[in-house]
Amino acid sequence: MFATEYGYAANSETASVVMPEVNYEGPGNPQLLIQYALPHANQYDWASFPTNYAPPGSAKWSETLSRGRNPVWTAVGINHDRHDRNDFFTFVAGAFIALAAAAFVAAVQEALGTRARLRT
């Protein structure tokens, strides 16, 4: 059995792919092969459910089916390099905001101090 593209969400930092529910009523335990055309699939850490194969443009999983209901499940991937990069840029943005806030407070204090000196 082979399945493609049941739904995924990816934003370069995390990716989630949905595996289909299958009701199997046959003999044996066949393999369901699932493939997604997912950009940069090889850059994600698929620790929740490792891929069988993940070249740069797709990801492939296989699931052994048992007789009866085989429920839906989701594989989650994390791009640790992109996550670290985003954390760094968040830190830099916070540092610039803090610097701007400090400059604003200093300017207000200077303006109030100048006004007080002019009155005396």
Beta strands, then each sheet from edge to edge (+ up, - down):
strand 1: 2-4
strand 2: 8-10
strand 3: 14-19
strand 4: 22-24
strand 5: 31-36
strand 6: 59-64
strand 7: 68-70
strand 8: 73-78
sheet 1: 1+ 5+ 6-
sheet 2: 2+ 3- 8+
sheet 3: 4+ 7-
end
